[in-house]
Amino acid sequence: MPLWRPWADYRLTPLCLPWVKQAPLSTLPPFPVSVRMVEVYASVMDGRGRPVPGLKADQFEVVEDGRPQPIRLFQPQSSSLTMALVIDTTGSMMRELPRVKNAVANLLGLMKPDDS
């Protein structure tokens, strides 16, 4: 069984890049598109970084190319969040660990009842 050497893949990657050519986005020709609805997801936070619940459609403005667009459908909703934290507690983090613990405590304090 041959020995797997992950660094061998990294050596080949730069050699292949010159042959990969992509047109810059600015040179691609425009194409017409017609849509009936565009979904816009937004999270609104207050000055302290906390979510602002209960907003209504008249409290939003959608602007495209400098022109306000009508909001025809507005459905406020919130979804639960599932997260996992990995915290480095090795010796190299000893000086910063109190700040990390405070940041984690703040993060956990922002979680909602349905989050896990």
Long-range contacts (C-beta under 8 A, 24 or more apart in sequence): 37-72, 37-73, 50-110, 51-78, 51-110, 53-78, 78-112, 80-112, 80-114, 80-115, 80-116, 81-111, 81-112, 81-115, 81-116, 82-115, 82-116, 83-115, 83-116
